[in-house]
């Protein structure tokens, strides 16, 4: 098993922010969650954003490792719990739609990026992967969302946006973090029978 490059303190990080903070470091492993546009009620999102802004006021960057873990626990984990509750249209619960997303993620695996694990849930997607040289995270996300939105809308004879504009992303710090994310993805479907992709040769990550 070979680990991908992790977050480096000596390589430059491109930091942007809209409603969510985004860190992009070239050729660095990243954990991304993107969701359907109707997957979370607006009142919950407003509450989440108010509490996040309050937390950020008392935790200015750069964060310590404990700060980063607290942020993920307080805000990332809560967002995931709301998504797992199955709000919205959940069009990805249909096997045909799920397979469109599955195939799109794997299409450029080994060329533009390396996929380590992912799962397509009814209203959101988790992906653990590493962009290759010359391929930026925002461009990869745009390709996935644009292609799958058009394909799923065409299949369902619908129009309009499918995905929430922003995604939740976090650069992977080390091997321990990498294994924790892989286990989280593998356990996300529970007993639903939804398939999970895990790169061959990485099965030992799930045994801890």
N, C-alpha and C positions, 0 to 999 in steps of 0.2 A: 504494500500500500504506500503510495507516494502522496504526500500532502501538497496542496497548492500554496502559492505565496500568500502570506498573511499580512495584516496591517503593519506597516513599517513607520517608525518614527522619523526616519531619515529621508524617506521619499516624499515628494510633494503631495498634498491632498487638496483636491478641488472641493470647496465647501460652498454649498448653495442652500437656499431656504425659501420656501413658499409657505404653505401651511405646515409642512413637515421639514425637518432638517435633512440634508442629503450630503454625504461624504462620498467622493469618488476618487479612488487611487488606482491608477492604471495597473492592470495585471495583478489585482488583489482579489482574493476570494470574498464573496459577498452573499449575504442572506437577504432575499427580497420577498416581500409579500405584496401582491397586487389584487384588487378586488373589483367586483362588479359595481356599477355606479349606484345601484339601489340596495347595496348590501348592509348599510348601516343607517339607522334613523338619524335625522338631522339633529334632534334634540340631544341625543347621546353624544354625537360628534362635537356639538357646541360645548357640552359639559366637559368632555375630554380635553378640548383645546384650552378652555379656561384654566383647568387644573394643571395642564402641561406648562402653560405660560407662567403660572405662579411658581411651579417647581423650578423652571429655568431661571427665574429671577434670583433664586437662592443657590443655584448651582451653575455659575458661569463656567464656560469652557476656558482652558482644556480640562476635561474630566479625569478624575482618577478611575481606576478600574472598578472600584466600588460604586462610584457615581454612575458609570455606564451600566453596570448591572442593575442598579436601582431604577434607572430610567427604563430599561427594558422590562423590568418586572412590573413597574407601576403603570407604564403606558403601552408598551408593545404587547405585553401579556394580556392586558385588559382589552385591547383592540382585538386580539386573537380570540378571546373568549366570546366577545360579541359576534364576531364573524362565525364562530362555530355554532352559535345559536340558530343559524340558518335563516336570517332575515332576508327579505327581498325576493326577487323572482327565482333565484337559484337555477338559472338555465343550465349551469354546468353539471347539474345532477343528471341531465340526459347524457347517455353514453356517447352519442354521436358528437355532441358539443364538446364534451370532455376530451374526446379523441382528437378534435381539431386543435385544441390547446396543447395536448400532449405531443402531437406530431410537430407543431410549430416550434416548441421548445427544443426538441431533439434535432430539428432540421440542420442547424449549423453547429451541432455538437462536434468538437474536435477540429473545427475550422475557425469560427469566430470566438468561441468560448468552450470551456470544459464544464459539463454538467455533472454534479456529484449526487444530487438527490432533488426530487421535487414531487409534489402532489397537487392534483387539481381537485379541489373541494367544490361543493355545490355553488358557493358564491365568492370564492377566493382561491388564490394559487400561492404556494410557497415554493421557492427555488433557491437551492444552494449551488452556486456556480462561480467560475472564475473567468472573466473576460481575457481574451488573448491580446497580444500586442496590436495596437492600432484600432482596437474595438472598444468604444466607450459604453459605459453602463446605460446612459440615457438613450443612446442609439439602439442598443439591443432591446431595451424595454419598449421603445417606440415600434420597432419591427414586430415584436410579439403581439403587442396590443392592436396595432393597425391591421395586421393580417387576420388575426383571429376575430376581431370585431366585424370585419367585412364578411368573412366566411360564415360566421355564426348567424349574422343578420340575414345573409343570403339564404341560408338553409331554413331559417324560421320565417322568412318573408317579412322581415322587420327593417326599420331604419332607426337612426339615432345612435348616440354613444352607448357603448357596452361597458367600458371600464371607467372607474374613477381615474381622474387625470393623474393624480400623484400616487406613488407607490411608497411603501415603507421599506427602507433598506438600511442594512447595517454591515459594515466591514467586519470580517471575521478576524479576531485578534490572535488566536493561537490554536494549537491542536485540540486543546480541551474545549474551547468554544466551538470549533468545527464539529467535534463528536457530539456535543450537546445539541447543536442545531440538527444534525442528521437524525438523532434519536427523536427529537421533537417532530420532525417531518414524518418519520415512520409511524409515529403513534397518533398523528392528527386524525386519521380517518376512524380510529376506534374499531368497532365491529361492523362498520358500514359496508365493508367489501370493496371500497374504493381503492384502486391500485396505487402503489407508491413506487417511484423509480429510485433505485440506488445503483450507482456505478458499480459494475462488476469488480470484485476484489476489495470492496470496502465493507463487506458484511460484518467484520469484527467490530465496527463502530457501534453496532446495535446490541452487542453482547454485554456492555458495561452496565 
